[in-house]
């Protein structure tokens, strides 16, 4: 049983090619609140602790509490995953995770290189920037985080914008970016969970990622000795650029959980 946790600012749509590559997986892919086709309450505090609560509840509803799941997480989803790991370490988890694959997330925020849009959304100008966002400005920024070998296609850009903008989602991006503040505030908790969580933990990394750079990966290797699948020619979205490579890395995590 595989649980797929997407990143910012996209949605579970990111996993479609991965699931096509592995149709035999018993998988759960969903949109975090505020993303994709989910609801967009305008005054909600979009904390990763809340998203972790949502993940636990959906796993319980879909799979029950008995069998361990394998978590595959990208970008912002990696911090939801480390929150779930921290809950297991303190005996407060509602679900069991048998293994995890994390990839291309700015888990070590001090080593990451946030995009201009991410930085602006965190300032007092964030609400205005979110309101003024357009498909053109989004596509310009989104295109920069794909590799030259696997550039963003026009169709993919249009789909991603449509999902981001659905029901006013683009207008609350300054609220959705709240997770970066949590990465600063909960550094010790989440870094400790990455280091100390006792179950098999795997990494995969697109080395052409301009945000979660190789500097982040190097720091993670210093925190924990774990299997790493390096993807030298891929960018921030390896599951879109070459889904089979992430599927193969996930297969390794699944095998380690048995």
SEMARLUM-636013 format. One line per field, with one value per residue (C-alpha): residue in one letter; x, y, z; residue number from 1. Coordinates in Angstrom, 1 decimal, always signed. Example, Ala and Ser with C-alpha at 12.3 -4.5 7.8 and 13.67 -1.06 7.14 Angstrom:
% SEMARLUM-636013
type: A/S
u: +12.3/+13.7
v: -4.5/-1.1
w: +7.8/+7.1
seq: 1/2
This chain:
% SEMARLUM-636013
type: X/X/X/X/X/X/X/X/X/X/X/X/X/X/X/X/X/X/X/X/X/X/X/X/X/X/X/X/X/X/X/X/X/X/X/X/X/X/X/X/X/X/X/X/X/X/X/X/X/X/X/X/X/X/X/X/X/X/X/X/X/X/X/X/X/X/X/X/X/X/X/X/X/X/X/X/X/X/X/X/X/X/X/X/X/X/X/X/X/X/X/X/X/X/X/X/X/X/X/X/X/X/X/X/X/X/X/X/X/X/X/X/X/X/X/X/X/X/X/X/X/X/X/X/X/X/X/X/X/X/X/X/X/X/X/X/X/X/X/X/X/X/X/X/X/X/X/X/X/X/X/X/X/X/X/X/X/X/X/X/X/X/X/X/X/X/X/X/X/X/X/X/X/X/X/X/X/X/X/X/X/X/X/X/X/X/X/X/X/X/X/X/X/X/X/X/X/X/X/X/X/X/X/X/X/X/X/X/X/X/X/X/X/X/X/X/X/X/X/X/X/X/X/X/X/X/X/X/X/X/X/X/X/X/X/X/X/X/X/X/X/X/X/X/X/X/X/X/X/X/X/X/X/X/X/X/X/X
u: +0.0/+1.6/+0.7/+1.7/+2.3/+2.6/+4.4/+3.8/+2.2/+0.8/-1.4/-2.0/-2.0/+1.8/+1.5/-0.6/+2.4/+3.9/+0.6/+0.4/+3.9/+2.8/-0.9/-0.5/+0.2/-2.5/-2.1/-3.6/-3.0/-5.0/-4.8/-3.7/-6.3/-5.9/-4.3/-5.7/-9.3/-9.6/-11.5/-9.8/-11.1/-9.7/-8.9/-7.6/-4.1/-2.5/-0.1/+1.7/+0.6/-3.0/-2.0/-0.4/-3.7/-5.5/-3.0/-3.5/-7.3/-7.4/-5.0/-7.2/-10.3/-8.7/-6.4/-7.2/-4.7/-3.2/-1.0/+2.0/+2.1/+5.0/+5.1/+6.5/+6.8/+8.0/+8.8/+6.4/+5.2/+8.6/+7.9/+4.5/+6.3/+8.8/+6.0/+4.4/+7.8/+8.2/+4.8/+5.9/+9.0/+7.0/+4.3/+1.5/+1.1/-2.3/-0.8/+2.2/+4.8/+6.8/+9.3/+9.5/+11.0/+11.6/+12.8/+13.6/+12.3/+13.9/+14.0/+17.1/+15.8/+19.0/+20.7/+17.9/+17.6/+14.0/+12.5/+11.9/+8.1/+8.5/+10.5/+8.0/+5.0/+6.5/+6.8/+4.1/+3.7/+2.7/-1.1/-0.8/+1.6/-0.8/-3.8/-1.8/-0.5/-1.4/-0.9/+1.9/+3.8/+3.3/+4.5/+7.6/+8.6/+7.5/+9.5/+12.7/+12.6/+12.6/+15.8/+17.0/+16.8/+13.1/+11.6/+8.1/+5.6/+2.9/+0.2/+1.7/+2.0/-1.7/-2.9/-0.8/-2.1/-5.7/-5.4/-3.6/-6.2/-9.1/-11.6/-9.3/-6.3/-3.7/-5.1/-4.2/-0.7/+0.6/-1.3/-0.2/+3.5/+3.1/+4.9/+8.2/+7.7/+7.1/+10.3/+12.1/+10.1/+10.1/+13.7/+14.8/+11.7/+11.7/+15.5/+15.6/+12.8/+14.7/+17.8/+16.3/+13.2/+13.9/+12.2/+13.9/+14.3/+15.3/+16.1/+15.9/+17.2/+17.0/+20.5/+19.5/+17.0/+17.6/+15.5/+16.2/+19.8/+22.5/+23.5/+20.3/+21.1/+24.6/+23.3/+20.8/+23.6/+25.4/+22.3/+21.6/+23.2/+20.5/+20.1/+20.1/+19.1/+20.9/+19.1/+21.9/+19.9/+16.6/+15.2/+12.8/+9.9/+11.5/+8.1/+7.0/+10.3/+11.0/+8.4/+9.9/+13.0/+10.9/+8.8/+11.9/+13.2/+9.8/+9.9/+13.1/+11.4/+8.4/+10.8/+12.5/+9.2/+8.5
v: +0.0/+3.2/+6.7/+9.5/+13.0/+15.8/+19.2/+22.9/+24.4/+21.3/+18.4/+14.7/+15.1/+14.9/+11.2/+10.2/+8.9/+7.1/+5.3/+4.5/+2.9/+0.9/-0.1/-2.9/-0.6/-0.3/+3.4/+6.5/+9.8/+12.9/+16.7/+18.4/+21.0/+24.2/+22.4/+20.9/+20.1/+20.3/+22.9/+26.3/+27.9/+31.4/+31.9/+28.4/+28.1/+25.7/+24.0/+20.8/+19.4/+19.8/+18.1/+15.3/+14.9/+14.7/+12.1/+9.9/+10.1/+9.2/+6.3/+5.0/+5.4/+3.6/+1.0/+0.8/+1.0/-2.5/-2.7/-0.5/+1.8/+3.0/+6.8/+8.4/+12.1/+15.1/+18.7/+20.0/+16.4/+15.4/+17.7/+16.1/+12.8/+13.9/+15.1/+11.6/+10.1/+12.4/+11.3/+7.7/+8.4/+10.0/+7.3/+9.6/+8.3/+7.0/+5.0/+2.8/+3.6/+0.6/+2.5/+5.9/+7.4/+11.1/+13.1/+16.7/+18.5/+21.4/+19.4/+21.3/+24.8/+26.6/+24.7/+25.2/+28.0/+29.2/+30.5/+34.2/+33.5/+31.5/+34.3/+37.0/+35.0/+35.0/+38.8/+41.4/+41.7/+38.0/+38.5/+41.0/+38.8/+35.9/+38.0/+39.2/+35.8/+34.7/+31.6/+33.4/+34.3/+30.9/+29.1/+31.3/+30.3/+26.7/+26.1/+27.1/+24.1/+21.5/+20.2/+21.1/+17.4/+17.2/+20.7/+21.6/+21.1/+23.6/+21.0/+20.2/+23.9/+24.5/+21.6/+22.6/+26.2/+25.0/+22.9/+25.7/+28.3/+26.0/+27.6/+30.5/+28.4/+30.7/+33.6/+31.9/+30.9/+33.2/+31.1/+27.8/+28.8/+28.7/+25.4/+27.1/+29.0/+25.6/+24.2/+27.0/+26.7/+22.9/+22.3/+20.3/+18.1/+17.3/+17.0/+14.7/+12.6/+12.2/+11.2/+8.9/+7.3/+3.5/+2.2/+2.0/+5.4/+6.0/+9.1/+9.9/+13.2/+15.1/+16.7/+19.5/+20.8/+24.6/+24.7/+21.5/+21.5/+19.0/+21.1/+19.8/+16.2/+16.5/+17.7/+14.9/+12.4/+13.9/+13.5/+9.8/+7.0/+5.7/+4.5/+7.3/+7.1/+10.0/+11.3/+13.4/+14.8/+15.5/+18.6/+19.4/+17.2/+13.8/+12.1/+14.2/+14.1/+10.4/+8.7/+5.2/+6.3/+7.4/+4.2/+2.1/+4.0/+3.5/-0.2/-0.4/+1.3/-1.1/-4.1/-2.9/-2.7/-6.4
w: +0.0/-1.2/-0.1/-2.5/-1.0/-3.6/-3.4/-3.7/-5.7/-7.6/-6.7/-7.0/-10.7/-10.5/-9.8/-12.9/-15.0/-12.0/-11.4/-15.1/-14.8/-11.8/-12.3/-9.8/-6.8/-4.2/-4.0/-2.3/-4.1/-2.9/-3.0/+0.2/+1.4/-0.7/-3.7/-6.9/-6.8/-3.0/-1.1/-0.6/+2.7/+2.5/+6.2/+6.9/+8.3/+5.9/+8.3/+7.5/+10.9/+9.6/+6.3/+8.3/+10.2/+6.8/+5.6/+8.6/+8.4/+4.7/+5.2/+8.0/+5.9/+2.9/+4.4/+8.1/+11.0/+10.9/+7.8/+7.3/+4.3/+2.1/+1.8/-1.4/-1.0/-3.1/-2.3/+0.4/+0.9/+2.3/+5.3/+5.8/+5.8/+8.4/+10.6/+10.4/+11.2/+14.2/+15.5/+15.2/+17.2/+20.0/+20.0/+18.8/+15.2/+14.1/+11.2/+10.6/+7.9/+6.8/+4.6/+2.8/-0.3/-0.2/-3.2/-4.2/-1.1/+0.7/+3.9/+5.0/+4.3/+5.1/+2.2/-0.3/-2.9/-2.9/-6.2/-6.6/-6.4/-3.1/-1.6/-2.6/-1.4/+2.1/+2.3/+3.0/-0.7/-0.9/-1.0/-3.8/-5.7/-5.4/-6.6/-9.6/-10.6/-14.2/-16.2/-18.1/-14.9/-13.4/-16.5/-16.7/-13.1/-13.4/-16.6/-14.8/-12.4/-15.2/-16.7/-20.1/-21.1/-20.2/-20.5/-19.4/-22.2/-23.0/-22.2/-18.8/-18.0/-18.9/-16.8/-13.8/-14.0/-14.3/-11.2/-9.3/-10.2/-9.6/-7.2/-6.5/-5.4/-7.0/-5.0/-1.7/-2.5/+0.2/+2.7/+1.1/+1.4/+5.2/+5.2/+4.7/+8.0/+9.6/+8.2/+10.0/+13.3/+13.4/+12.2/+15.2/+15.2/+11.5/+11.1/+14.1/+12.7/+9.4/+11.3/+14.0/+12.4/+12.6/+9.4/+6.0/+4.4/+0.8/-1.2/-4.9/-6.3/-9.5/-9.5/-11.9/-9.3/-8.8/-5.6/-3.6/-4.8/-4.4/-1.3/+0.3/-0.7/+0.7/+4.1/+4.2/+3.6/+6.6/+8.8/+7.8/+5.8/+3.6/+0.0/-2.6/-6.2/-8.0/-11.2/-12.8/-15.7/-14.0/-12.3/-9.5/-10.9/-11.8/-11.5/-14.5/-16.4/-16.1/-14.0/-14.5/-12.6/-9.5/-9.9/-9.7/-6.6/-5.0/-5.8/-3.7/-0.8/-1.1/-1.1/+2.0/+3.9/+3.6
seq: 1/2/3/4/5/6/7/8/9/10/11/12/13/14/15/16/17/18/19/20/21/22/23/24/25/26/27/28/29/30/31/32/33/34/35/36/37/38/39/40/41/42/43/44/45/46/47/48/49/50/51/52/53/54/55/56/57/58/59/60/61/62/63/64/65/66/67/68/69/70/71/72/73/74/75/76/77/78/79/80/81/82/83/84/85/86/87/88/89/90/91/92/93/94/95/96/97/98/99/100/101/102/103/104/105/106/107/108/109/110/111/112/113/114/115/116/117/118/119/120/121/122/123/124/125/126/127/128/129/130/131/132/133/134/135/136/137/138/139/140/141/142/143/144/145/146/147/148/149/150/151/152/153/154/155/156/157/158/159/160/161/162/163/164/165/166/167/168/169/170/171/172/173/174/175/176/177/178/179/180/181/182/183/184/185/186/187/188/189/190/191/192/193/194/195/196/197/198/199/200/201/202/203/204/205/206/207/208/209/210/211/212/213/214/215/216/217/218/219/220/221/222/223/224/225/226/227/228/229/230/231/232/233/234/235/236/237/238/239/240/241/242/243/244/245/246/247/248/249/250/251/252/253/254/255/256/257/258
